Amino acid sequence: MTQSLHNRTFRVGSNDYTIEMVNGLVRRHDLAGQVGYDDNVIKIDDALCKSRMHEVMVHELTHAMFEEAGYADDDKIGSEDEVNRLGKVLHGMLRDNDFGFIRGEDRGRPAEILDAFLQDIDTHLRATPDPLPYIRETMWRYWAYKEGMEHVDE
């Protein structure tokens, strides 16, 4: 039994979903996991092996993605069968590939870089009568950095 997922939070759309490991979910309800949209809690049975917990987590997050995309009340999209299929493929893809490059993790410390760009924007907001061109340029430089461009020709 592992608690490695307990209290982890995942942002789906504009909502944060928190994982709660619970005892006996399979036994009591015949469910390995369940997502609640009223409290944004994903419950996962704590007796599952680690790999099954991860698969169930991705499955429940897939339900949350359909909910946040507005398909919650659509009978044609987001069925349990579709979530099962997409969830399994998504789980394998996330498990077997390193997506750190999307967050800029392979290019230094992204939080510090972003903070520097935001400080630059803040400086222009306070000191410039028309800060919009400077903000655009700073945002462009940050985007270029995230995309891996060494320099940006303006």
C-alpha positions in Angstrom: 0.0 0.0 0.0 1.4 3.4 -1.0 0.4 6.9 -0.1 2.6 8.6 -2.8 -0.5 10.0 -4.5 -2.3 11.2 -1.4 -3.0 14.9 -1.4 -1.3 15.5 -4.8 -3.1 18.1 -6.8 -3.5 18.3 -10.5 -4.9 21.2 -12.5 -7.4 20.4 -15.2 -8.6 23.4 -17.1 -9.0 26.0 -14.4 -9.8 23.6 -11.5 -7.5 21.8 -9.2 -8.3 18.1 -8.4 -6.9 16.6 -5.2 -6.1 12.9 -4.9 -7.5 11.2 -1.8 -6.4 7.6 -1.1 -9.3 5.7 0.6 -9.6 2.3 2.1 -12.1 -0.2 0.7 -13.4 1.6 -2.4 -13.2 -1.5 -4.5 -14.8 -3.6 -1.7 -17.6 -1.2 -0.9 -18.5 0.2 -4.3 -16.7 -2.0 -6.8 -14.7 1.0 -8.0 -11.0 1.5 -8.2 -11.4 5.2 -8.4 -14.0 8.0 -8.5 -14.0 11.7 -9.3 -16.2 14.1 -7.5 -17.0 17.4 -9.3 -18.6 19.1 -6.4 -15.4 19.0 -4.3 -12.8 18.2 -7.0 -11.6 15.2 -5.2 -10.4 12.0 -6.9 -10.7 9.0 -4.6 -8.5 6.0 -5.3 -8.5 2.7 -3.5 -5.3 2.5 -1.4 -5.0 -1.3 -1.7 -4.2 -1.1 -5.4 -0.6 -1.7 -6.6 1.4 1.4 -7.6 1.0 0.9 -11.4 -2.7 0.4 -11.1 -3.1 3.5 -8.9 -1.4 5.5 -11.6 -3.6 4.1 -14.3 -6.7 4.8 -12.2 -5.5 8.3 -11.5 -5.1 9.1 -15.2 -8.5 7.5 -15.9 -10.2 9.7 -13.3 -8.3 12.8 -14.6 -9.5 11.9 -18.1 -13.1 12.1 -16.7 -12.2 15.5 -15.2 -10.8 16.6 -18.6 -14.1 15.8 -20.3 -16.0 17.6 -17.5 -13.8 20.7 -17.8 -14.2 20.7 -21.6 -17.9 20.9 -21.2 -18.8 17.3 -22.1 -20.2 16.3 -18.7 -23.8 16.2 -19.9 -23.1 14.9 -23.4 -24.1 11.3 -23.8 -22.1 10.9 -27.0 -18.8 12.2 -25.8 -17.0 11.1 -22.6 -18.6 7.8 -22.0 -17.0 5.3 -19.7 -15.8 3.3 -22.7 -14.2 6.4 -24.3 -12.6 7.3 -21.0 -11.3 3.8 -20.6 -9.7 3.8 -24.0 -8.3 7.3 -23.9 -7.2 6.9 -20.3 -5.1 3.8 -21.0 -3.4 5.3 -24.0 -2.8 8.6 -22.1 -1.4 6.7 -19.1 1.1 4.8 -21.3 2.1 7.9 -23.1 2.7 9.9 -19.9 4.5 7.0 -18.2 6.8 6.2 -21.1 7.8 9.7 -22.2 9.5 12.6 -20.5 7.5 15.8 -21.0 9.8 18.0 -18.9 10.8 20.0 -22.0 7.3 21.4 -22.2 7.8 23.1 -18.8 11.4 24.1 -19.7 12.9 21.7 -17.2 15.7 20.9 -19.5 16.8 24.5 -19.8 17.5 25.6 -16.2 15.1 26.6 -13.5 11.9 27.8 -15.2 10.4 29.4 -12.1 13.4 31.7 -11.7 13.4 32.5 -15.4 9.7 33.3 -15.3 10.1 35.4 -12.1 12.8 37.5 -13.9 10.6 38.1 -16.8 7.7 39.1 -14.6 9.9 41.5 -12.6 10.9 43.0 -15.9 7.2 43.5 -16.8 6.5 45.0 -13.4 9.4 47.5 -13.8 7.9 48.7 -17.1 4.4 48.9 -15.7 5.6 51.2 -12.9 8.1 53.3 -14.9 6.7 53.7 -18.4 3.8 55.8 -19.5 3.0 53.3 -22.3 4.3 49.9 -21.0 2.4 47.7 -23.6 5.3 47.5 -26.2 7.7 46.5 -23.4 5.3 43.9 -22.0 4.8 42.4 -25.5 8.6 42.2 -26.0 9.1 40.6 -22.6 6.4 38.1 -23.2 7.9 37.4 -26.7 11.3 36.8 -25.2 9.9 34.5 -22.5 7.9 32.5 -25.2 11.1 32.3 -27.3 13.0 31.0 -24.3 10.4 28.4 -23.5 10.4 27.3 -27.2 14.2 26.8 -27.0 15.3 29.6 -29.2 18.8 30.9 -28.3 18.0 34.4 -29.5 15.1 36.2 -31.0 15.5 38.4 -34.1 13.0 41.3 -33.8 
